[in-house]
C-alpha cells in the first residue's frame, strides 16, 4: 500500500466513531459463545447481548494489554491516562507496539478467559446496563 493511500485510509478512519467499529472475528467469537451456551434470544436482545459482550471483551483485553507492559512503562502509561487530552492513538501505539510483542498470545488468553467467564456466569442478562454487566463479570472473575 502506498504512503498516500495509507494516509487517506487513516484520515477516513478518524471520521468513524470507534464505538461503531467492530472486529468481525471478535463478534463471531461472541456469537459462538452465545450459541454454545444455548441462549435463545430474539434479534434485538441478541444484538444487545453481543454488543455488551464485545464491550466486556474489549475492556478485558485492554486490562490484559496494560498488565503486559513492563512495570515502569505501565506506570507512565496509566499516569498519561489521567489526562485524556494528552492521550492520542499515536501515543498509545508507542507504548504498546514497542513493549508488547506477544499481543497475539494476550488476545488468545483473553478470549479463553472471557469464554470461561461467560460460560460460568449462570445468567448473562442482556437487559442489564453495561456497568451492571461489567460488575457481574468482574465479581465472577474474582471468585
N, C-alpha and C positions, 0 to 999 in steps of 0.2 A: 504494500500500500504506500503510495507516495506521501510525502510530508504534507503536501497541500490537502489531500483528501483526509488525512488523519486530523488535521486542524479543523476542517469542515465538520467531520464526524463529532469531534469534541464540542464544537460550538452548537451543533444540533442537540447533543445530549444535555448541555447546560440548560436548554429551554424546557426540558422534560422534568416534571417533579419526580423526585426519587420514589415517592410513595406509589407511583404508577408503574415503575419499572420492576418487573418480576423475573427472576431466573426460572425458566421453564423446567429445568431439571429439579429444582427445589419444589416447585409447585407439584410436579409429578410425584416426587417423593412423599409429599403431604397427602396427595390423593391415594397413593398406595397404602399409607398407614391407615387412613380412614376406611378403606376397603378391607384391609386386613383385620381391623378391629370390629368390622361388621356394622359400622354406623349406617343407619338408614335415614337419610335426610333429603328433604325436598331441595330443589335447586337454590333458592335464596339462602336457606340455612347452611347448605353445603358451601356455598360461596363465602359466606361469612366465617364459617369454621376454618376453611382453607386460608383465608386472609389472616385470621388470628394465629393460626399455626405458623404461617410464613413469618409473621412479625416475631413470634416467640423464637423460632429457629434463628432468625436474623440477630435477635438480641443475644441468644446463647452463643452464637458464632462470634459476635463482637466481643463478648466477655472472654471467650477462649482465645481469641486472637490477642487481646490485650494481655492476658496471662502469659502468652508465649513470648512477649517482649522481654528482653533482658531487664533486670531489676531497675537499673539506672534510667534506661530509656522509658520504661513503664512509668516511673515517677514523673519524668519530664513530660511524657505524653498526657498523663492524667492531669498534670498541672496546666498544660496547654488547653485541655478540655474545659477548664474552669472559665475560660474567656472564649466563648464560641465565636466571637468576632475575629479572633486570631486564627481560628481553625479553617483550613481550606483542604480541598481534595489533594492538592499538591503536597501539603504538609503531612497529611495522613499517609499518603503514598511514600513519602520519605521515611517515615518511621517503620512502616510495615514491609516495604519492598527490600530494604537493606537489612532488616533484622529478623524477619520471619521467613525462613527458607523452606520450612516444611508445612506451608499453608494447606497443601492438598491433604496431608495427613490430619491436620487440625479440622478441616472440613469433614472428612470421613468420620473422625472420632466424635465430632459434634452431631453428625447425623445419627450415629449409634446411640449417643447419649439422649438425643431428642426422641428417638424412636422408643427407647426404654421408658422415658418419662411419659410419653403419650400412651404407650401400651399398659403401663402400670396405674395410670390415673383411672379410677373407676368411672368417672363421668367427666367428659370434656365438654362443657356446656357452651354451645355456640351463642347462647343468649347473654353470657356474662360480658362485662366490659373488658377491654384489653388489660386494665390494671388487675381486675379480679382474676383473669385467666393467668396473668404473669405471676401473681401471688400464689395461685394454686400450683403452678409448675415449680416455683421456687421452693415451696414447702415440701413438695414431693421429692425434690432434688436433695433436700437436707436430711431426709429420713434415712 
